[in-house]
Amino acid sequence: MKLEDIIRQRRSVSPLMFANREISKDIILKLLESANWAPTHRKTEPWRFKILTGESKTNLGNFLAEKYKETAAKFSNFKFNSIKNKVDKSPVIIAICMQRDLNESVPEWEEIAATAMAVQNLWLTATNLGLNGYWSSPSLINYMDGYFNFSEGERCLGFFYLGYMEGPKPERTPNPIEEKVEWLE
């Protein structure tokens, strides 16, 4: 498949649309290897990934749901169950983390941008392999130091839910690029 086609076929697909189908460790490693080729200023390579499957995934779902219950200004049983369902329906969850350069040799936004580019590489590779994903950055990521053992300067930027989809992909037609560009000559 041509790169332009892969880019156009990439979609955010809710984990609730995922099929009950395992993803091999070899495929996950292939996605991570693609992520590892992202551009990075001063070669800081700030992206870090924590792969959750099986019991660790279930434990994450329980942690997130309980943390929601503990911190929600207005608790909703629907939201509580939705958090668990999203985790349960995903064969693999990748915690997207960033290791801040402790010398701060580049601005933090560049480290975040490099991590986002690593995720885009992972996502495009997943699309090419027939997988789908969903990047979620709920406010609950602010509590992940209570779940993961982070290195100094490391933090969670979100979760990437990965799976094979049931049914047709969601449609997407972006607004014309001409609405977003200003030519200066």
Secondary structure as GFF3:
##gff-version 3
##sequence-region A 1 185
A	DSSP	alpha_helix	3	9	.	.	.	ID=ss1
A	DSSP	three_ten_helix	15	17	.	.	.	ID=ss2
A	DSSP	alpha_helix	25	35	.	.	.	ID=ss3
A	DSSP	three_ten_helix	41	43	.	.	.	ID=ss4
A	DSSP	beta_strand	47	52	.	.	.	ID=ss5
A	DSSP	alpha_helix	54	71	.	.	.	ID=ss6
A	DSSP	alpha_helix	77	89	.	.	.	ID=ss7
A	DSSP	beta_strand	92	99	.	.	.	ID=ss8
A	DSSP	alpha_helix	108	128	.	.	.	ID=ss9
A	DSSP	beta_strand	132	136	.	.	.	ID=ss10
A	DSSP	three_ten_helix	139	146	.	.	.	ID=ss11
A	DSSP	beta_strand	154	163	.	.	.	ID=ss12
A	DSSP	three_ten_helix	177	180	.	.	.	ID=ss13
###
